[in-house]
Amino acid sequence: MINPTQSSSKFETPRKRLISQKRRFGSWQKLADARKINVSYVYNFAMKGIVPVNKKIQHALGIRPMHPVTINQLLQLHIQDMPSAILRLAFENRQEM
C-alpha cells in the first residue's frame, strides 16, 4: 500500500464519498461487501488515506487512474504554468529555425 503525499486532492473526493456512503450503509463491512472488496482496504483508504497498489481495488474504491501527459501537451501550456523541469528540458533541447 502507498500513502498519498503529493496529490492528496486527487484522493479527497473518493474519500469523502466513501465516508458519506458509510453513514448510509451503517458500517464499513456493509460498504465493503457492496463494493466486493476487503473491509480493510475501504477503512484504511477512507480513514487513513492509504491507497492500495492494486488497480482493481483502487477502481472499486472510486479512484480513477491518472492518464500520462506527453511532453507535447506540457509544451502547449503557458510558460508561467509549465513545471520548471519541463521548462529547463524544453530550453536545453530547443532547435533554432
C-alpha positions, 0 to 999 in steps of 0.5 A: 500500500502507498500513502498519498503525499503529493496529490492528496486532492486527487484522493479527497473526493473518493474519500469523502464519498466513501465516508458519506456512503458509510453513514448510509450503509451503517458500517464499513463491512456493509460498504465493503461487501457492496463494493466486493472488496476487503473491509480493510482496504475501504477503512484504511483508504477512507480513514487513513488515506492509504491507497492500495497498489492494486488497480482493481481495488483502487477502481472499486474504491472510486479512484480513477487512474491518472492518464500520462501527459506527453511532453507535447501537451506540457509544451502547449501550456503557458510558460508561467504554468509549465513545471520548471523541469519541463521548462529547463528540458524544453530550453536545453533541447530547443532547435533554432529555425 
